[in-house]
Amino acid sequence: MLNPAPDTAARLRRADAASLETPAAREPRWNRRPQLAAAWFAALASMGAYCLAMAVQGTYPFGGRSRAVNDLGNQFVPFHARLRDLMHGDTSGDLVFNWASGYGTPFLADFFTYLMNPFSWLVGVFPRDGVEFPVFLVTLLSVGLAAGLMTVFLGRLHAGSPWLRALLSVGFGLSAWMITDGFSDPMWMWGLVAFPVLGIAYDWCLDCRRWVLGALLVTVCWAGNFYTAAMATLGMGLVLLVRILLDERPAAAERPAVERGRVLARAASMTVTGILLAAPVLTVSLKASKLSQPAPEAVYKGAPAVTEYLAHLFPGGLIGRAPHISVGMFALLLVATYPFMGRVPRKERLAWLGLTVAMGVSLVWEPTILLWHGLAMPNGSPYRAAIALTAVLVCVAWLALARGPRPGELLRGAAVVLVLAACVSTTRYMTRGPWLLAVGGLVCLALLLALHRYRSDRRVHGGVVLALAGYVFLSSAVAVLTTTRLRDSMEWWQPKRTYDSRSLAAYKQLKATDAWPATRTDPGPHAVANNDPMLLAGQGGEYYSSYLPATTADTLQRLGTGWYIQGRHTRSFNDPVGRAIMGVSSYLERRRGGVGFVQRTATAPPVVTLRPAGTALDGTTGDPTIFARQERVLGAKLYEVPAFVPAAAITPGGTDTALVPGRGWPLKADRPGSRGTTFTAACTAGTEAYLYTPWLNGRVRVLGKTVKVDGKYAMTSMPLIRLGTVPADGRITATIHSARGQFLPEHPIGCLDRAALDRTVRHLRDTGPNRVETAGHSISATFAPGTKGTAVVSVPATPGWRCSVDGGQARAPRTLGGLMAVELGDGASELSCSFRTPGLRLGLAASGAAAALLLAVAVTHTVRTRTPRPSPRSQRS
């Protein structure tokens, strides 16, 4: 009775034979319909689980809680709003140049880096006030496509049930990396897609076919987002090396070194050609990065504790700085089972487990962290490359599941998971969610045991697979939900304002008063997100991007704006002189109390103005104060800059107030009960006093009010701040409470003569050009014939600008206060400036060469395959 029936025994022998196939054994080409259906199932299941979790949490678009957290609100919703405006022709500028942000800044690098996920272009079919929905679709559809393609790739890795590998692919699409790192960066979501796509392309290299199509797939990955594509290329390249090492096909067995070298050469040439096809994305972005404002130095604080790291193998948690590597309990149980599967060749087990461990270590070792991230330590999480390990974990899980693990093997794997849970039980990570899902892993274990028990009964087997699908769906949704709840409870992850009633009202007002290119309509100071001009329309100084040019940051800060993040987030001007310099005729101002805004108007000169011949341009003179610099740029005396005198030689709580040449007035941190350090100054009564202390941190009591300043060199620079009207006695007394030891500028206060500013603005308007016009990335001005002097374009002179006078030779402009300045010579009538993206020509040349190579290979292959070979009979005759 213990012996199986002959037909059952035959089936078991066939099953065992199939289970002993090498990793090179892949899904047959026939009967594609189940493979396609399984891919669709993986896509729909992963998207459905994500939507279910969002609905339970009440997160947009299923509830009132905004998704716009961190950079999703500050950068990517505004960037997608601008993309939508460009697609509809409803904004100034083009893909090359952005007239809206930073008072004019290059845009192509931003587009290549942040908006090349193909799903981002769906924004064009939605109304502008609904931009957040297509941004949500970028995440959702990327998850679905990644899960579907991973289902296909796993079939190339090893033959087996398409439905079972679809369930593992759901875990990849909804990995902990996606829930925590990827969801708020829509462009990174293309990295989820890139891993299985590159896996399929490299699989073709093993068969020595489809080189051209493989190169195109590499291009699609790198063009969609080169940052995550580089991680995917490295990760799947390591997977390919393991597969080559384990390759047991006849050709590889007869000439292993030659065959392996051939596959590697094919993969390398395919990868290089594909990357070169996407070269403009790389050359433009890398050049823009070199020209950008330096980021704060990122310092790796060391690897997390081993137990904290291993705890992240369990789904549903969120703590601290550690790689987010979980792909669900289903995959974790199978990965733990894989080492005990005796039917799998030892060489294979050692290779795949060695790769997994090596990749895990590489994520927390500084030299390899740099390698994963393009030789630069990331600002933010240093573990973004954890996505690569999630892909490998799913591969190992499939290699175990495809062989049909036996009960004893599964129980050993479950024991490993149990020991792991005990080891990490005391970590902060193991909160209610991870424990709930870990205990739920017992259901998964039972279903896997049943899967083996009823492998020969199609009806029961199908029911078990269906139950397993239900488990994977629900557990994935719970993992997303519990992690999201933990994230939403943290202050750092509180949503940003994007589109609400106040934002839409601001947008309508700004569009109604838009006077570009004659003058600017500035949505600043900061009202909603860190990229208000793209979100709300207008042309302002607010701009937050990794590609913010250093020239722009330096120019605006030296003229009196503030900045954050060491200059990678600039702000609009707060003061009337700065607005006049930039030609701002309308702007939004916060209401008192910080709730809502009110629109203000001002008489402003045009964006292109004229200065007399002999104007002191940059490099010919120095500016002792910010006030002198603003005066030189506008070409008039506007400020009274009083001497700043300490009230006493030593002020209680302050320090010796002797001036330090070149540094300013030294201050010490206030002690408890300190009355601060007091200075006095004198200005003409009725003028407006402004304070400029860019790096001061503390409080200033002056003219009856207290001003809080939060400067921190070089992270946070404070703008010019209006103090009020100088009283009748002309006396200004300032008491400074210093939060730390620091220096106060020698001349921190300037008193503005409003009448002089009004006269200057009228003069600039009267002598300005007859007409100012802008195209996508050019600006031109028409003057009266024979006009002499220096034309000043109120745009930071970022590298790439070329200007010509009356159609003459184009040259890089000179600068006045960092703005473009062009001398008109003996007299001229037309100024024309155009922006050329640095690095674009080199990229196009490389891309053209790669395209020519690709075409040559394609034509050669076509000719060879279509050329008829002589038949044996014709050869004999």
C-alpha positions, 0 to 999 in steps of 0.5 A: 500500500505504500507503493504508488500506482504506476501512473502516479510514480511516473508522474512523480519521476517526471516531476523530480526530473523537472525539478532537477533542471539547471537554472538555465532551464527556462519557460518554453516558447509555446503556449504563451497565453498562461504566461501573459495571463500570469503577468497581468495577474501579478500587475493587477494584484500588486496594484490592487493591494496597494490601492486597498492599503491606501483606501483603508488609510484614507490616503489620496485618491481614496481619502483626504490625506495627501500623499505629497510628503517630502520631495513628492510635495516640494519637487515632483508635484510642481515638476509634473505641473510644469510638464503638464503646462509645457504639453499644453503650451500654457507656460513660458519656456520649454524643455531647455529653459525654465523662465518661471523658477529661480528668475530663469534657470536651465530645465533640461537636466530636471526633465531628464532626471525627474520627468522621464518615467514614461508614465509621467507623461500621463499628466498631459491628459488631466486638468491642471488642478488634478495633477496629483492624480497622474502623479499617483498613477506614475507610482501605481502603474510602475508597480504593476508593470514591474510585477508583470515583467518580473513574472516574465523574467523569473520564467526565463530564470527557471521553468515553473508555474507562471501563477506561483512566480506571479505571486513572488513578483507581487512581493517585488512590486510592493517591496519595503523599498517601494513603500518607503524609498520609492513611492515619494520619488516617481522617477525612481519607480522606473527602477522597479521596471528596469530590473526585470527588463535588464534581466530579460535583456541579459537572458537573451545574451545567454542565447546569443540573440536579440542584441539590437532589441536588448540594447534598446531595452537598456536605453529605455531603462537608462533614459527613464531614470539613469540613477536607478538604471545604474543600480539595476545594471550593476545588480542584474549584471551580477545575476548574469555572472552567476548564471554564466557560472552555472551555465550547463548548456552543451556549448558552455560545457564543451568550451566554457571559457570561450562561451562565457567570454562570448556571453560577457562580451555580448552583454557588455557591448549591448549595455554600452551601446544602449547607454550611449543611445541615452547619452544626452540624458547622462551628459546633460545631467552630469554637466548640470550636476557639476555646475550646480550648487554643492550639496551639504556633505553627506557623511556615512554614519556607519552600518546599522546593528546586525539585528536591526538590519536583519529585522528588515527582512520582515515586512511591515515595519519602519525605523531608522537608517537601514536598508529596506529589503523585505519582499514579504513572508512568502519570499522570506520563507522560500529564501530560508528554505533554499539552502536545505534543498538537496536536489539543487546542486550545491554549486548553484546554492553556494553561488546564489546564496553567496551573491545574496550575502555579498550584496547584503554586505555591500549595502552597508559598507561605505566603499560599495555604497559609493559604487552603488550610488555613482561614487557619491554618498547620497544626501538622505538615505545611503541605502537606496540601492536596497532595491537590487537586493530585493530583486535577488531575494525574489530570484532566490525564492523562485529558484526554491519554489520552482523545484517544489520544496519538500516538507522537511526542507520547508520546515527547516526553512521555517525554523531559520525564520523562527530563529531570525525572529527571536534574534531580532525580537528586541529591536525597535523595528519589530512593532505590531505590524511586523509581528502580525505579518510574521505570525501570518507566515504560518499560514504561508507555511501551511499552504506551501506544505499543502502545495507539495502534498496535493501536487498531483491533484490538479483540482486541490492544487489549484485551490491551494494556489488560489488560497496562496494568492489570497494570502499574498494579496492580503499580506502585501496590503497589510505590509503597505498599510502598517508601514504607511501608518508608521511613516505618517506618524513621523513629523518629517513625513507630514504632507505638504500643501499642493493643490487646495482652495487657497493654492488654486485661488493663487494660481488664478490670481497670478495668471490674471496679472501675468505680464511676462515678458515685460515684467514678472509676476512672482508667487513668492515669498514661499507660500505653498511648496518649495517650487511655487512658480512651477506649482502656482505659475508666475516667474519667481525666485523659488527653486528647489532642485539638485541641479540648481546652478551655483551661479543662480544661488550665488547671484540671488543670495548676494543680492539679498534673497534667502536660501535653504539646504546650502543654496539648493533651495533659493527663495524670492526677494522680500525687499522692494529693491530686489524686486525692482532688480528682477522686474517684479510687478506683482507678487504674493505676500503672506497675511499676518499670522501666516494663513493665506496670502494677499496679492501686491503690485509694484511699479517695476522696470522691464526685465531688460534695462539699460545702464549708462556706458562705464557702469562698473561691471562685476570684476571691476569693483567691490561692494562693501555691503549688500546695500552697495551691491543692490545700488550698483546693480540698479545704478542709483544711490538708494540706501543710507548705511549707518555706522553700527555702534555698540551701546557699551564696551561690554554688554551684559550677556554679550561679549567684547564688542570690538569689531573684527575686521573682515568678520564683523561684530563678535557675539557669544551665546546668551546666558539665561537671563541675558539682556542681549547685546545692544547696538545703535544706529542713526538714519534719516527719519521716514526712511525704511530700515532693512536688516541683513544678517544672512547667517545670524541665528537668534532674535533681534529687538528693533523699532518696537518689534522682535525679529527671529532669524534662523541663519546657519552658515552655510545651510540657511541664509536669511534674506533682507528683512524689513524692520519698519519706518525710522522714527522722527528722532532717527535713532535705531536701537537693536538688541540682539539675542544670540543663540550661539557664538557667531559674528554680526555683519559690520553694517547689518542695517540699511535705510531705504529712500523710497522716493529715490527708488521710485525715481530710479524705477521710472528712469529705467522704464523710460530708458528701457527697450521698446519691446521685450520678447521671449521664446522657449530658451531665448530673450530679445530686446529692441531699443531705439536705433543708436542706443548706447550703454550696457543692457542688463537682462534680469536673469542669472548668467548661468553657463550656456548663455550667448548674446549678440548685438544687432545680429553680430557674433554671439558671445558669453555675456558679462555680469552685473551683480551676477545678472547678464550684462551686454555692452551695446558698443557705439550704438545698437538697436537689438539685443538677442540672447539664447541658451544652449544646454551644456553637455547636450551636443556631446550627448547627441554626438554619442547617441548618433554614433550608437544609433549608427552602430545599432542600425548597422548591426540590424541591417547586417543581421537582416541581410544574413537571415534573408540570404538563401543558403544553397541547397545540398543538391545545387552544391553537388551540381 
